[in-house]
Amino acid sequence: MRDWSSATVRLDGGLIHVAVTRLRTYRDRDQQRGIERLRDQVLDASDLPVDLASRLAQILGRELSARNGWRFVMVEPGLNSEVLNYLTEHSARPLKAVRVWGNLFRHLPPDSNEVMADRETLALESRCRPQEVSTIMRELAGIGAVECRRAGRFVRYFVNPRLGTHLGGAARDRAQSEAPVLRLVTDPA
């Protein structure tokens, strides 16, 4: 089984999309089949409470999706909409700000809310300059949507877990309870 993804490569100032193949070993396939069988057994089990069976099947389904290359981020739609509205109405560069905001979620690892991309990568993906990424990240930090932490010469970015996260269960609850509340400025009506 091949997992086709796309990668971007620079070539003479232009961009080319190339296919990347991920090796799937026999062990990977056996594990995937085992997870599929377990999910089917959970769904067929008549002696399990329905809500428990549903949650277990959902967890196993996410694991299968992750193995197939799909990654999921839980985003709070109301807060995300508020951030988008704020950026489009108050940012110095609204279109670029929305692009940067959207690209942050592409770089969240499964175990934290740290954005695993530097400002140059975010700038390339968002079609703007690295300096503009810094300005936009300060705007996002100003409303509590992200946190910027200095690490020597570099800055590490963290998405507020109240807005979006890969974390689940108790880890998500803990991260969200410790996260700052958004400070969105709205125009008085």
C-alpha positions as CSV (number, residue, x, y, z in Angstrom):
1,M,0.0,0.0,0.0
2,R,1.4,3.4,-1.0
3,D,0.7,6.6,0.8
4,W,1.0,9.5,-1.7
5,S,1.5,12.9,-0.4
6,S,2.7,16.1,-2.0
7,A,5.8,18.0,-1.3
8,T,7.0,21.3,-2.6
9,V,10.5,21.6,-4.1
10,R,12.2,24.8,-5.2
11,L,13.6,24.6,-8.7
12,D,15.1,27.7,-10.5
13,G,12.8,30.1,-8.6
14,G,9.7,28.2,-9.5
15,L,7.7,25.6,-7.5
16,I,7.2,22.0,-8.5
17,H,4.9,19.5,-6.8
18,V,6.3,16.0,-6.5
19,A,4.9,12.7,-5.2
20,V,6.4,11.3,-2.0
21,T,6.0,7.6,-1.3
22,R,5.9,6.3,2.2
23,L,7.1,2.8,2.8
24,R,4.5,0.5,4.3
25,T,6.0,-2.6,5.9
26,Y,4.3,-5.9,6.5
27,R,4.2,-5.0,10.2
28,D,2.4,-1.7,9.4
29,R,-0.2,-3.6,7.3
30,D,-0.6,-6.2,10.1
31,Q,-1.1,-3.5,12.7
32,Q,-3.6,-1.7,10.5
33,R,-5.6,-4.9,9.9
34,G,-5.5,-5.6,13.7
35,I,-6.9,-2.1,14.4
36,E,-9.6,-2.6,11.7
37,R,-10.6,-6.0,13.3
38,L,-10.7,-4.5,16.7
39,R,-12.9,-1.5,15.5
40,D,-15.3,-4.0,13.8
41,Q,-15.5,-6.1,17.0
42,V,-16.2,-3.1,19.1
43,L,-19.0,-2.0,16.8
44,D,-20.5,-5.5,16.7
45,A,-20.2,-6.0,20.5
46,S,-23.8,-6.1,21.9
47,D,-22.7,-6.3,25.5
48,L,-21.0,-2.9,25.5
49,P,-22.8,0.4,26.3
50,V,-23.6,2.1,23.0
51,D,-21.8,5.4,24.0
52,L,-18.6,3.5,25.0
53,A,-18.6,1.4,21.8
54,S,-19.0,4.6,19.8
55,R,-16.1,6.4,21.6
56,L,-13.8,3.4,21.2
57,A,-14.7,3.0,17.5
58,Q,-14.1,6.8,17.1
59,I,-10.6,6.5,18.7
60,L,-9.7,3.5,16.5
61,G,-11.1,5.2,13.4
62,R,-8.8,8.2,14.2
63,E,-5.8,5.9,14.5
64,L,-6.6,4.4,11.1
65,S,-7.0,7.8,9.5
66,A,-3.7,9.0,11.0
67,R,-2.0,5.9,9.6
68,N,-3.4,6.7,6.2
69,G,-2.0,10.2,6.2
70,W,-5.0,12.1,7.4
71,R,-4.4,14.4,10.4
72,F,-7.1,16.0,12.4
73,V,-7.1,19.1,14.5
74,M,-10.0,19.8,16.8
75,V,-11.0,23.5,16.1
76,E,-13.6,25.4,18.2
77,P,-15.6,26.8,15.3
78,G,-17.1,29.8,17.1
79,L,-13.7,31.0,18.4
80,N,-12.0,30.3,15.1
81,S,-14.7,32.4,13.4
82,E,-14.1,35.2,15.9
83,V,-10.4,35.2,15.1
84,L,-11.0,35.2,11.4
85,N,-13.4,38.1,11.8
86,Y,-10.9,40.0,13.9
87,L,-8.1,39.4,11.4
88,T,-10.2,40.5,8.4
89,E,-11.4,43.7,10.2
90,H,-8.3,44.7,12.2
91,S,-5.2,43.3,10.8
92,A,-2.8,45.5,8.8
93,R,-2.6,42.7,6.2
94,P,-6.0,40.8,6.5
95,L,-5.6,38.4,3.6
96,K,-2.1,37.4,4.6
97,A,-3.1,37.2,8.2
98,V,-5.9,34.7,7.4
99,R,-3.4,32.6,5.3
100,V,-0.9,32.6,8.1
101,W,-3.6,31.7,10.7
102,G,-4.8,28.8,8.5
103,N,-1.3,27.5,7.9
104,L,-0.4,27.3,11.6
105,F,-2.8,24.3,12.0
106,R,-0.8,22.4,9.3
107,H,2.2,22.3,11.6
108,L,0.7,21.2,14.9
109,P,2.3,17.9,16.2
110,P,0.0,15.3,17.7
111,D,1.3,15.8,21.3
112,S,1.5,19.6,21.7
113,N,0.3,23.0,20.4
114,E,3.7,24.2,19.3
115,V,3.8,25.2,15.6
116,M,6.6,23.1,14.2
117,A,7.4,25.6,11.4
118,D,9.6,28.7,11.4
119,R,8.5,32.0,10.1
120,E,10.3,31.4,6.7
121,T,8.2,28.3,6.1
122,L,5.1,30.0,7.2
123,A,5.9,33.0,4.9
124,L,6.5,30.7,1.9
125,E,3.2,28.8,2.5
126,S,1.3,32.0,3.2
127,R,2.8,33.9,0.2
128,C,4.2,36.7,2.2
129,R,7.5,37.9,3.7
130,P,9.0,36.6,6.9
131,Q,8.7,40.1,8.4
132,E,5.0,40.1,7.7
133,V,4.6,36.7,9.5
134,S,6.3,38.2,12.6
135,T,3.9,41.2,12.5
136,I,0.8,38.9,12.0
137,M,2.0,36.6,14.9
138,R,2.3,39.7,17.1
139,E,-1.3,40.6,16.2
140,L,-2.4,37.0,17.0
141,A,-0.5,37.1,20.3
142,G,-2.2,40.4,21.1
143,I,-5.6,38.7,21.1
144,G,-4.4,35.6,22.8
145,A,-4.8,33.3,19.7
146,V,-1.1,32.4,19.8
147,E,1.7,32.6,22.3
148,C,5.2,33.6,21.1
149,R,8.1,32.3,23.2
150,R,11.7,33.4,22.7
151,A,14.3,30.6,22.4
152,G,17.6,32.3,21.8
153,R,17.6,34.0,18.5
154,F,14.4,32.2,17.5
155,V,10.7,32.5,18.4
156,R,8.6,29.4,19.1
157,Y,4.9,29.7,18.3
158,F,2.0,28.0,20.2
159,V,-1.6,28.0,19.2
160,N,-4.0,28.6,22.0
161,P,-5.5,25.2,22.8
162,R,-8.9,26.8,23.3
163,L,-8.9,27.4,19.5
164,G,-7.5,24.2,18.1
165,T,-5.5,21.2,19.3
166,H,-4.6,17.6,18.5
167,L,-4.7,16.8,22.2
168,G,-7.6,14.7,23.5
169,G,-9.2,13.8,26.7
170,A,-7.6,14.9,30.0
171,A,-4.6,16.4,28.2
172,R,-6.8,18.7,26.2
173,D,-8.9,19.7,29.2
174,R,-5.8,20.5,31.2
175,A,-4.3,22.6,28.3
176,Q,-7.5,24.4,27.7
177,S,-8.0,25.3,31.4
178,E,-4.5,26.7,31.6
179,A,-4.7,28.6,28.4
180,P,-5.5,32.4,28.4
181,V,-8.9,33.6,27.4
182,L,-9.0,35.3,24.0
183,R,-8.9,39.1,24.1
184,L,-10.8,39.9,20.9
185,V,-11.6,43.6,20.5
186,T,-15.0,44.1,19.0
187,D,-16.5,47.4,17.7
188,P,-19.2,48.7,19.9
189,A,-22.6,48.4,18.2
